[in-house]
C-alpha cells in the first residue's frame, strides 16, 4: 500500500518515529490500528456497518 503525505506530514511523521525510536511503518500501523479500534466503538460506524451488511444480505437473497 502506498500513501501520499504532504511534506509537512512526512516530516512530522519522521520526527515522531525518530523520537519514539520506531520505524515509520510501525508508527503508521499503530495509528491505523488505534483509528480502527476507535471507529469500531462509535455508534455511527456500527449503524453504517449494520446497514451495509443488511444490503449485502438482501443482494444475496435476491440472487436465489
C-alpha positions as CSV (number, residue, x, y, z in Angstrom):
1,X,0.0,0.0,0.0
2,X,1.2,3.5,-0.8
3,X,0.0,6.7,0.8
4,X,0.9,10.2,-0.1
5,X,1.7,12.7,2.6
6,X,2.3,16.4,2.4
7,X,5.9,17.4,3.0
8,X,4.8,18.7,6.5
9,X,3.1,15.5,7.4
10,X,6.0,13.4,6.3
11,X,8.4,15.5,8.3
12,X,6.2,15.3,11.4
13,X,5.8,11.5,11.0
14,X,9.6,11.1,10.7
15,X,10.1,13.2,13.8
16,X,7.6,11.1,15.8
17,X,9.2,7.9,14.6
18,X,12.7,9.1,15.5
19,X,11.7,10.4,18.9
20,X,9.9,7.1,19.6
21,X,12.8,5.1,18.2
22,X,10.5,3.2,15.9
23,X,10.3,2.7,12.1
24,X,7.9,5.0,10.3
25,X,6.0,2.0,9.2
26,X,5.4,0.9,12.8
27,X,4.1,4.3,13.8
28,X,1.7,4.2,10.8
29,X,0.5,0.7,11.7
30,X,-0.1,1.7,15.3
31,X,-2.0,4.9,14.2
32,X,-4.2,2.8,11.8
33,X,-4.9,0.2,14.5
34,X,-5.9,2.9,17.0
35,X,-8.2,4.6,14.5
36,X,-9.9,1.3,13.6
37,X,-10.5,0.4,17.3
38,X,-11.9,3.9,18.0
39,X,-14.2,3.8,15.0
40,X,-15.5,0.3,15.8
41,X,-16.8,1.7,19.1
42,X,-18.7,4.6,17.6
43,X,-22.4,4.3,17.1
44,X,-22.5,5.9,13.7
45,X,-19.9,3.4,12.4
46,X,-21.8,0.5,13.9
47,X,-25.1,1.7,12.3
48,X,-23.4,2.2,8.9
49,X,-21.8,-1.3,9.1
50,X,-25.2,-2.9,10.0
51,X,-26.8,-1.1,7.0
52,X,-24.0,-2.3,4.7
53,X,-24.4,-5.9,6.0
54,X,-28.2,-5.8,5.5
55,X,-27.8,-4.5,1.9
56,X,-25.3,-7.3,1.2
57,X,-27.6,-9.9,2.7
58,X,-30.5,-8.5,0.6
59,X,-28.4,-8.7,-2.5
60,X,-27.5,-12.3,-1.8
61,X,-31.2,-13.3,-1.1
62,X,-32.3,-11.6,-4.3
63,X,-29.9,-14.0,-6.2
64,X,-31.8,-17.1,-5.1
